[in-house]
Amino acid sequence: MGVSNKNAQDNIQPKGNKKPLQVLRISKKDTQKKPQEIDNEQYNSPEEIKKENIAIKPQIINDDSEKEILDSNENTKTLDISKEDLNRPVNFSEQNTDFQLERTVDEFDFDESAFLEALNANEPIGATGETISGKVIAIESDGLYVDIGGKAPGYMPKKECGLGVITNFKEKFSIGLEMEVLVIKEQNADGMVTVSARALIIRQSWEKVSSSAKNGELIDVLINGFNRGGLTCDVDGLRGFIPRSQLEDGQDYQSFVGKTLKVAFLEVNPESRKLVLSEKKASLVSKLTSLELGQLIEGEVLAVKPYGFFIDLGGASGLLHQSSLTNGSIRSLREVFREGEIIKALISEIDLEKGRISLNTALLENSAGELIIDKQKVMLEASERALKTKALFDKKEQNK
């Protein structure tokens, strides 16, 4: 709300004329304060306030509350802890406690065994590659269901129920039949895993042939086919291959179809599913099985290599390594033996898996380097000297 100015019209100046400056004059009387105002200011001065504070004295309380304050101070003193008390370990057994902390069972407590059982119930069953025992609970036209102990059964497609074509499917797999299966696919969103009896049979077959190859075993196989490279056969459900170069007579190899051959394992590789067999190696292994450690053999030097000699043992070859040649120092292998030379050596190792024989002539020496100095004498006395080393090989055979 504005304030009206009655003289507003009188203050209007004509255009072009500036309003003159006005000087504000202050009267001397206005600058002087009244004595009464000065008195009021002096009354509230700091000196006066200080005097008033000094003049006020605290009121002494003479009643029962004073006694209560003193008693509380005495009790507070008993709670003061000195340095000695801080350094001394606290012994709670010395303190008298009038209460015991007792745990009560409430709605938040749980049974630990029940909790672990619940975890196990929800734990996935059947990792890929795991072998599980189960029981047939349902049979469909395209497969069957196996109870493997999980929250859902395992499903086995018909093609995974065994090797080859299964004609009497429902007769072979009856309800309640117990069987071992291999998990080939982990569980889906419904908790169901895919299992296979065929995959388990194949795994067991690979384990079996790997063990047979390591032991240098020979097997009989039925030839069921051929291709440009060789013959095919079946070995415990696995497809085996015999290259033409590994046949005793590979000229008319197609005529072997339907016949049985004795073969040895040449290569066994479950990862690449490679199973290579050899008829020639089977003949070699047959000869190796007739040999024994420490036996003295006679053979012809076939070749001289930088690392030793290859000796023909009549259908099999043995390696006389330079480390097993002599106990003396030699400059060249050819100063000891040459190609075509007939020598005698001891059999120091037989590897049936690889079809290799290791030989040794250093054990025939009576002194270091004797083979270099008097090779003829060592060879003539080889049979007598071999008898002295027999105990060493017998001990080696027992330690296997």
Summary of the structure (lengths in Angstrom):
residues: 400
radius of gyration: 54.6
end to end distance: 120.9
largest distance: 159.8
contacts: 970
relative contact order: 0.06
helix: 33%
strand: 25%
